Amino acid sequence: MKRKPLARPPCFCLFLCALLGALAFTEAAFGAPKTVTVKVRVDSEAPGYEGFRAMDGNPQSMWHTDFAFNETKHPHEMIVDLGATYEIAGFTYLPREGGGNGTIKDYECYVSDSDKDFGKPVLKDTVAKGNAENVVTFPATVKGRYVKLVGLSEVNGRPWTSIAELQLLVDGVQFK
């Protein structure tokens, strides 16, 4: 006796389609973070080491204050315009590869809805790791459109500031 292949009941097909659709929706909604383009303003930059490079997603590039033409002393600052208000939990700071010139030692971080009046710092601290990524969390999440990071000193006491990558910690958002 020859057996007929079992037919799948229609409810199984509906279940499978619903499951695949839910997985696709979940990946689209929760998989990749939303990318937001920001504007970056700095107090000093060297040619080829402009401020935007600190948030370009490439750890091989960097922002570096001017070291050839108009060398200035600390503090050095970077102001990031997020374009809208976000709840910010902190940031990651990646020094230039191998540490070195410009690696931040002491810093202040401000968050505000105004790029003119930042008020008091959300955090004032010392960078924990000079040669590796530092994850800095605020005591509490802070809402704001503008973030100002101020380098107060450099690990070797020199007048420069550099950042290979700066990323703000906001759920579901990547800033570039």
GIFEN-V630753 format. One record per residue. N is the residue number from 0. PHI is phi as a letter, one per 30 degrees, with the letter a starting at -180 (none if undefined). D_CENTER is the distance of its C-alpha to the mean C-alpha in whole Angstrom. Layout:
n={N & N}
phi={PHI & PHI}
d_center={D_CENTER & D_CENTER}
//
This chain:
n={0 & 1 & 2 & 3 & 4 & 5 & 6 & 7 & 8 & 9 & 10 & 11 & 12 & 13 & 14 & 15 & 16 & 17 & 18 & 19 & 20 & 21 & 22 & 23 & 24 & 25 & 26 & 27 & 28 & 29 & 30 & 31 & 32 & 33 & 34 & 35 & 36 & 37 & 38 & 39 & 40 & 41 & 42 & 43 & 44 & 45 & 46 & 47 & 48 & 49 & 50 & 51 & 52 & 53 & 54 & 55 & 56 & 57 & 58 & 59 & 60 & 61 & 62 & 63 & 64 & 65 & 66 & 67 & 68 & 69 & 70 & 71 & 72 & 73 & 74 & 75 & 76 & 77 & 78 & 79 & 80 & 81 & 82 & 83 & 84 & 85 & 86 & 87 & 88 & 89 & 90 & 91 & 92 & 93 & 94 & 95 & 96 & 97 & 98 & 99 & 100 & 101 & 102 & 103 & 104 & 105 & 106 & 107 & 108 & 109 & 110 & 111 & 112 & 113 & 114 & 115 & 116 & 117 & 118 & 119 & 120 & 121 & 122 & 123 & 124 & 125 & 126 & 127 & 128 & 129 & 130 & 131 & 132 & 133 & 134 & 135 & 136 & 137 & 138 & 139 & 140 & 141 & 142 & 143 & 144 & 145 & 146 & 147 & 148 & 149 & 150 & 151 & 152 & 153 & 154 & 155 & 156 & 157 & 158 & 159 & 160 & 161 & 162 & 163 & 164 & 165 & 166 & 167 & 168 & 169 & 170 & 171 & 172 & 173 & 174 & 175}
phi={none & d & d & d & d & d & d & d & d & e & d & d & d & d & d & d & d & d & d & d & d & d & d & d & d & d & d & d & d & b & d & c & d & d & c & c & d & c & c & b & b & b & d & a & a & c & e & i & b & d & e & d & d & d & b & c & i & c & d & d & c & a & c & b & d & e & b & b & c & b & d & c & d & d & d & b & b & b & c & c & c & d & i & a & d & b & c & c & c & l & a & c & b & c & d & e & e & i & i & j & e & i & d & d & c & c & a & b & b & b & b & a & c & b & d & c & b & c & i & d & d & d & a & b & a & c & d & d & b & d & c & b & d & c & c & c & c & d & e & a & d & b & c & l & c & c & b & c & c & c & d & c & a & c & e & c & i & d & d & c & b & b & b & d & b & b & b & d & c & b & e & i & b & c & c & b}
d_center={68 & 65 & 62 & 60 & 56 & 54 & 53 & 49 & 50 & 48 & 46 & 45 & 43 & 42 & 40 & 39 & 38 & 36 & 34 & 33 & 32 & 30 & 28 & 27 & 26 & 24 & 22 & 22 & 21 & 19 & 18 & 15 & 12 & 13 & 11 & 11 & 11 & 10 & 13 & 12 & 15 & 16 & 19 & 20 & 19 & 21 & 23 & 20 & 18 & 16 & 13 & 12 & 12 & 9 & 7 & 9 & 9 & 12 & 12 & 15 & 14 & 13 & 14 & 17 & 19 & 23 & 25 & 28 & 29 & 28 & 27 & 26 & 25 & 23 & 21 & 18 & 16 & 13 & 13 & 10 & 12 & 11 & 14 & 15 & 15 & 13 & 13 & 10 & 11 & 9 & 6 & 6 & 8 & 10 & 13 & 15 & 17 & 20 & 19 & 21 & 21 & 19 & 17 & 16 & 19 & 19 & 16 & 16 & 13 & 14 & 14 & 16 & 18 & 19 & 18 & 22 & 22 & 19 & 22 & 21 & 18 & 16 & 16 & 18 & 18 & 18 & 16 & 17 & 17 & 18 & 17 & 15 & 11 & 11 & 10 & 11 & 12 & 14 & 18 & 17 & 15 & 15 & 15 & 14 & 14 & 13 & 11 & 12 & 12 & 15 & 16 & 20 & 21 & 21 & 22 & 25 & 26 & 25 & 24 & 21 & 17 & 15 & 11 & 11 & 7 & 5 & 1 & 3 & 6 & 8 & 11 & 12 & 9 & 7 & 6 & 8}
//
